[in-house]
């Protein structure tokens, strides 16, 4: 059994007071792994598109230093998306902070759509011939991380399946009334791969200048069991979830359906 914490937040102000408050509660709850959603540490993507490079770099550097300090202060592992600036290029990464330091891994598949074109904006080096995702061990469990967009592709789960993952962390910035679609997609992925899925979605809103439409980020962060059932779910407000992952529950799901063993016949 391991205990994890999930923070459902909007983009945070540069002051670390709010994060410090939540991370202290995570520590006090007994959770040693904390997960944040997309565009919590940095401004939302559409805002970054119009932000000076120097401001993006300043924002990211301050966040990086803050998370390193807070990880040491509370002896926590913190997983969160973070934008990095190298020279004149901008990269979208997942960051894993521990008291010993930080590790960064670039997102592999980026959205290419006209209204949300991360593939054009970021300079991530996409290894098309061999996808690589950040994995790590924590408290007896093996975790993998996929950004929300990456969960739409079978090849991402095929790649992680070969790593014998127990739980997949999915940071998202989901909007446009897509609640049900995301719930069904992630339930199916958890069930067919016999893994836990920890989905951390952001809240807040973004309004396009001179337009009436407002993008609402609706929360719905959740823990999905290896049987494809939503075990815990947050609302559309700023909240914190403390969840337990069980080796026994994992084993029961895998023994019941045997998907992984059967799939080996077709490898």
N, C-alpha and C positions, 0 to 999 in steps of 0.2 A: 504494500500500500504506500502510495506517495500522495502528498497534498500539494496542489498548485493554486496560484492566485491569478485571476484574470481581471484587468482593469479596463472598464468601458468608459472612455473619455473623449472629449473633443480635442482639437489642437490646443496644447498647453501654452501658457505664457512663459516667457524665458525664466522667470523666477522658479527655483526648484522647490518652493515651499509646498505646493500641492502634491507633487510626486513624493516628497519626503513624508508627508502626512499619510498617504496611502501605503507606501512601502513599510512604514512603521507598523501599520495595521496588518500587513501581510506577514511581517516577521512575528508579530504577537500571536497571529492565528496558527503559526506552526508551518506555514508554507515557505518553501525555500526556492521555488521557481515561480517567476512572475512574467505574465505575457501581456503585451500591449498591441493595439490594432495599428492599422496603417494611418499615416499622416497625423500622428499624435505628437511626436517629437518635432516634426517639421510642419510648416504650413501645407495646406491642401495643394494638390498638383496644379490645379488651374491658377492658384495664386503664385506658385513657384514659377510658372511660365512667364509671368510679368515682373518677377522680382530680380533686382540686381544680383549678379553672381556673388559679389562681396557680402551681401546680406544673407544669402543662402549659406555661404561658408561660415559666417559668424554664428548663425543660428545652429548649424550642425556641430561646430566645434564646442560651443557652450553646452549643448545637449550631451555630447560624448563625454566631456569632462565631468558633467553633473552625474551621469549614470555610472561612471566609473567610481566616483566618490560615494554615491549612495549604495552601490553594490558592496563596497568594502564596509561602509558604515553598518549595514544591516545583515551582512553575510548572505547575500541573495544572488541567485542567477536571474538575470533579467533579459528577456527576449523581446526585441522591438525593432520595427523597420526604422532605418535612418538614412537620410540622403547624405552622400559624401561628395565633396568637391576636390578634384585633383587637377591642378592647373586650371584650364578653362573648361574642363569636362565635368559633367554631373552624373553621378551613379546612384542608382536605387539599390539599397542593400538591406539585408537583415543583419542585425547586430546581436551578439550574445555577450553580455557583460557578466563577469564574475569578479570576485575579489582579487583574482590574479591577473586580470587584464580583459581585453576585448578582442572579439573575433568578428570579422565582417565577411559576408558572402553576397555576391551580386544576384539579383533576381534573374532567372533564366529566360522566362517568356513574358514579354511585356505587351500591354494592350496597344493595338495599332489603329484605333478608331478615330474618325475625324473630330469627334467632340471630346476625346480623351486619348490622346496619342502619346503614350509614354515611350513607345518604341522609337519615336522620332526624337523626343526630348532628351532622354538619357543615353549615355554612351556605354551601357552594359555590354560586355563581351559575351555574346550568346554562343555557347559551345554546341552548335547544332548537331554535330556528330556524336556528342556524348553529354547528356544533361548531367549536371552535378548539383546536389542540394545539400544544405547544411544539416548534418546529423550530430547528435551528441548523446551521451549517457548521463542520466541523472537519477540517483536514488534507486538503482536497479532497473530502470526503464530506459529504452532507447527511443529517442525523439527524432522526428524529422520535421522540416519546416517547408511549407509551400505558401507562396503568396496566393491571395484569393483567385486571381486570374488563372494561375497555374493549375488549380483544381479542376478546370474544365477539360484537361487533356489526359487521356488514358496513359500516355507514355510517362507522365510524371509519377503516377502510382506504380507503374511497372518498374520504374527505376528504383523507387523507394522500397518496393516489396523485396527486392534483392538484398536490401540492407537489414532485413528482419526488424522492421520498425514496430514499436508498440503503440506509439501515439504520434499524431501529426498536428502540429501547431499551424493554424491558418489565420494570419492577420489580414483583415479586409477593411475596405472603405466602401461599403455597399450602400447604394441609394436607389432612387427611381422605383420605389414600391416593389422591390424584388424579394421581399421577405420569403414568400413561399418557395420560389425557385431555389434560393440558396439553401433553405432548410432541406428540401428534398434531395438536392444534389449532394450535400454533405452527409446526409443520412445514408444515401446509397453508397457513397465512397467508404464510409466507416464500416458498413455491413459487408460489402463485397471484399474488403481488404482485412476485415477482422481487426480493426485498430480503433483506438480512441481518436476523436477529432476535437480539438480545442479551437473554436472559432472566436476570435476577438475582433468585433466590428466597432468602428468609431461612432460617435454621435456628433451633433452640430449641424451646421448648414453652410451652403455656399450660394451666393446670389450673383448671377452674371450681370455685369454693368449694362444698364439701359434695357434690361429685359425683366419681365415679371416673374419668370420661372425661377424657383429656388430649389436647389439640390438639398434634400433632407437626408442625413445619415441617421439611420433609425435604430442602431444598436442591435438587439437580438443576438448578442453574444451567447454562445452556448457550449455545453459539453455534450458530445454524442458518444454513446457507448459502442463497443465492438459489435453489438447486435443491431446497430442502426437506430437506436432509440434516443431521443433527446432526454438526457438525464437531468440537466439543469439549464435554465435559460433566463437571461436578463430582459428588462423591458427596454424602453427607448430613452431612459434617463441615465445620468451619470451614476454608475454603480460599480461594485466590486463583487466578484464571485470567488468563493473558496470551494474547491472541488477535490474529491478523492479519486485516484486511479487505482484499480485493483488488479493484481496479477491473477487472482482467482477468476475474476470476471473475464479477463482476456483468455485464459485457458479454457473456460467453459464455452465461450463463443467459438474458439478455434476447434475444439474437439467436437462440438455439435455439428458444424457445417463443413469443416475440413477443406475450405476453398484453397488454401495455400498448398496443401499436399496434392490435391487433385490437379492444380495448375502446373505442377512440376512435370506432369506427363506430356505437356504441350510446349515445354521450354525448348 
